[in-house]
Amino acid sequence: MDVFDGTAYRRLLGDPQTPTLLTVEQIEPDALAVRLEGPAAEIFDPAALARRTLGADVDLSAFYTGAAKVPWLDRIAQGARGVKPPRYPSLWETLCNAVVYQQVSIHAAGAILRRVIERYAVPFETNGVPLHAFPPPRTLLDADPAELRAAGLSVHKINALKAVGAAIESGELDESKLEPLSTPDLIAALVAHKGIGPWTGAVVALRGFGRLDVFPMNDSGAEAGLRKLSGDPGVRVEPIIATLSPQQGMLYYHLLLGRLHAAGEVTLGR
């Protein structure tokens, strides 16, 4: 769905049948070049997309100040200096990712979501790489549950995806109406819908609305990463969250980066 080849970040947006290609390249340490190509490119604001999707202009000084008080986290934060908090391009895509990633490893969830996308989206080759635009709600609402099960989704997750897809289509879940809410009110509005529990609501607030003042609690992967990266089997997340407030959501990203670095999948600086 999106690729980074070491030079350019690319992904498809909009109508899966006639998608728009977003390309972002870092041309200077403090400058991005954003390009849109496709029949509907004019409906998108390239600067707004870069700000939202890549978190390009988010000021993280509060996080770095807090991280400096937690030595093991400060090492990760300094090694990943420059990382910004990404957001999914739409509420629907955010919800799909949050639901699919419930209670499974990031690699398993990524593989499942990839199978779903490849099954229901038309591939477009870009620079020799096939890309897929994210399927709209109607596609999954019409999808055969047996096919979704074959892709690796549980019955519970299929029901949750269809419920949130229907809520998106009906307008019951409307990003423009949710955006102005405070973070607690936003999460409360989200969890009122079938298929969205407290953890999923927190993930959607963080990954879909850029609310850095929330950290998804009761995340087994995050808890395991916290113990491993800190070297303290008895470490508690609450004091760290308090130290990082009001940008504790960045802990979520840095735990992931730390785990990927430990597994040799990404390289952090020193």
C-alpha positions in Angstrom: 0.0 0.0 0.0 2.9 2.3 0.6 6.7 2.0 0.0 9.9 3.7 0.9 12.8 2.9 -1.4 15.4 4.8 0.6 14.8 8.0 -1.4 11.1 8.5 -1.9 8.0 7.6 0.1 5.0 6.6 -2.2 1.4 5.6 -1.6 -1.9 5.6 -3.5 -4.8 7.7 -2.3 -8.5 8.2 -3.2 -10.6 6.1 -5.6 -9.0 2.6 -5.9 -10.0 2.5 -9.6 -8.4 5.8 -10.5 -6.0 6.5 -7.6 -3.7 9.5 -7.0 -0.1 8.8 -6.4 1.6 10.6 -3.5 5.4 10.9 -3.6 7.4 12.6 -0.9 11.2 13.1 -1.0 13.4 14.8 1.5 15.4 17.3 -0.6 17.0 19.2 2.4 17.3 18.4 6.1 14.4 20.7 6.7 12.5 20.5 3.4 10.2 17.9 1.8 9.2 17.8 -1.9 5.6 16.5 -2.3 4.2 15.5 -5.7 0.7 14.3 -6.6 0.0 12.5 -9.9 -3.3 11.2 -11.2 -6.7 12.2 -12.7 -8.0 13.5 -9.3 -4.7 15.0 -8.0 -6.2 18.5 -7.8 -8.6 17.5 -5.0 -5.8 16.9 -2.6 -3.7 19.5 -0.8 -0.1 18.2 -0.9 1.1 20.2 2.1 -1.8 19.1 4.2 -1.1 15.5 3.2 2.5 15.7 4.2 1.6 17.3 7.5 -1.0 14.7 8.3 0.5 11.5 6.9 4.1 12.1 8.0 3.6 14.5 11.0 6.0 16.8 9.2 5.5 19.9 11.4 4.7 18.4 14.8 6.8 20.0 17.6 8.1 17.2 19.8 10.2 19.3 22.3 8.0 18.2 25.2 8.6 14.5 24.4 12.3 15.0 24.2 12.4 16.9 27.5 10.5 14.0 29.2 12.5 11.3 27.5 15.8 12.8 28.7 14.7 11.9 32.2 14.4 8.1 31.3 17.9 7.0 30.2 17.0 3.9 28.2 14.2 5.8 26.4 16.5 8.8 25.8 19.0 6.5 24.0 16.2 5.3 21.6 14.8 8.8 21.2 18.2 10.3 20.3 18.9 7.4 17.9 15.6 8.0 16.2 15.9 11.8 16.3 13.8 13.3 13.6 11.1 10.7 13.7 7.6 12.3 13.5 4.2 10.8 14.5 2.5 9.5 11.3 -1.3 9.5 10.8 -3.4 7.4 8.5 -4.9 9.4 5.7 -8.5 8.6 6.7 -10.6 7.5 9.7 -11.6 4.4 7.8 -8.1 3.2 7.2 -7.2 4.0 10.9 -10.1 1.9 12.1 -9.2 -1.0 9.9 -5.6 -1.0 11.1 -6.6 -0.7 14.8 -9.1 -3.6 14.5 -6.8 -5.9 12.6 -3.9 -5.3 15.0 -6.0 -6.2 18.1 -4.2 -8.9 20.2 -1.8 -10.1 17.5 1.8 -9.4 16.7 2.6 -6.6 14.3 4.0 -9.0 11.8 0.9 -11.3 11.8 -1.4 -8.3 11.6 0.6 -6.7 8.8 0.4 -10.0 6.8 -3.3 -10.3 7.3 -4.0 -6.8 6.3 -1.8 -7.1 3.3 -3.8 -10.2 2.1 -7.0 -8.3 2.5 -5.8 -5.3 0.6 -4.3 -7.4 -2.2 -7.5 -9.4 -2.5 -9.8 -6.4 -2.8 -7.7 -3.6 -4.3 -6.5 -3.2 -7.9 -2.7 -3.1 -8.2 -1.0 -0.2 -10.0 2.7 -0.5 -10.8 4.8 2.5 -9.7 8.5 2.5 -10.3 8.3 -1.3 -10.8 6.5 -1.8 -7.5 2.8 -2.8 -7.4 0.9 -0.5 -5.1 -2.8 -0.7 -3.9 -5.1 2.0 -2.8 -6.9 1.2 0.4 -10.3 -0.5 -0.2 -13.3 1.7 0.7 -15.9 0.7 3.4 -18.4 -0.6 0.8 -15.8 -3.1 -0.5 -15.5 -4.9 2.9 -19.2 -4.5 3.6 -19.9 -6.5 0.5 -17.0 -9.0 1.0 -17.8 -12.6 1.6 -17.0 -13.4 5.3 -15.5 -16.7 4.2 -13.0 -14.9 2.0 -12.1 -12.6 4.9 -11.6 -15.6 7.2 -9.3 -17.2 4.6 -7.2 -14.0 4.7 -6.7 -14.6 8.4 -9.4 -12.4 10.0 -11.3 -13.8 13.0 -15.1 -13.7 13.0 -15.0 -11.0 15.7 -12.8 -8.8 13.6 -14.9 -9.3 10.5 -18.0 -8.2 12.4 -16.1 -5.2 13.9 -14.9 -4.1 10.4 -18.3 -4.4 8.9 -19.8 -2.5 11.9 -17.4 0.4 11.7 -17.6 0.4 7.9 -21.4 0.7 8.1 -21.0 3.5 10.6 -18.6 5.4 8.3 -21.0 5.0 5.3 -24.0 6.2 7.3 -22.2 9.2 8.7 -22.5 8.0 12.3 -18.7 8.0 12.4 -17.7 11.3 10.9 -14.1 12.5 11.2 -15.0 16.1 10.7 -17.3 15.9 13.7 -14.9 14.0 15.9 -11.8 16.1 15.2 -12.9 19.1 17.4 -13.5 16.9 20.5 -11.1 16.8 23.4 -9.1 13.5 23.5 -11.2 12.0 26.4 -14.4 13.0 24.5 -13.1 11.6 21.3 -12.3 8.2 22.8 -15.7 8.1 24.5 -17.4 8.9 21.1 -15.4 6.1 19.4 -16.0 3.4 22.0 -19.7 4.0 21.8 -19.6 2.1 18.5 -19.6 -1.7 18.1 -16.1 -3.1 17.5 -14.2 -0.3 19.2 -13.0 -0.9 22.7 -10.8 1.3 24.9 -7.5 0.1 23.4 -8.8 0.5 19.9 -10.2 3.9 20.7 -6.9 5.0 22.1 -5.0 3.7 19.0 -7.4 5.5 16.7 -7.0 8.7 18.7 -3.2 8.4 18.4 -2.8 7.1 14.9 -5.8 8.7 13.2 -6.2 12.0 15.0 -2.6 12.6 16.1 -3.5 12.9 19.7 -0.1 12.5 21.4 -1.7 13.0 24.9 -2.8 9.3 24.9 -0.9 6.0 25.2 -2.8 2.8 24.5 -2.8 0.9 27.7 -3.0 -2.9 28.2 -1.0 -3.5 25.0 0.8 -6.8 25.6 3.4 -6.0 22.8 4.1 -2.6 24.3 4.4 -4.0 27.8 6.8 -6.7 26.7 8.8 -4.1 24.7 8.9 -1.9 27.8 10.4 -4.6 30.0 12.9 -5.7 27.4 14.1 -2.3 26.3 14.3 -0.9 29.9 16.0 -4.0 31.2 13.7 -3.9 34.2 11.1 -6.8 34.4 9.2 -4.8 37.1 9.1 -1.5 35.1 5.7 0.3 35.2 4.4 2.3 32.4 2.4 4.8 34.4 5.4 6.8 35.8 6.9 7.0 32.4 3.7 8.3 30.9 3.5 10.9 33.5 7.1 12.0 32.8 6.4 12.3 29.0 3.0 14.0 29.3 1.5 15.7 27.3 3.2 13.8 24.5 3.2 10.3 26.0 1.9 8.9 22.7 5.4 9.1 21.3 6.4 6.3 23.7 4.2 4.0 21.6 6.2 4.8 18.5 9.6 4.6 20.2 8.8 1.2 21.8 8.1 -0.1 18.3 11.3 1.5 17.0 13.3 0.0 19.9 11.9 -3.5 19.2 12.6 -3.3 15.5 16.1 -2.1 16.2 16.7 -5.0 18.6 15.5 -7.4 15.9 17.8 -5.9 13.3 14.9 -4.6 11.2 15.8 -0.9 11.5 19.0 0.9 12.4 19.0 3.8 14.9 21.7 6.4 15.1 23.9 6.9 18.2 
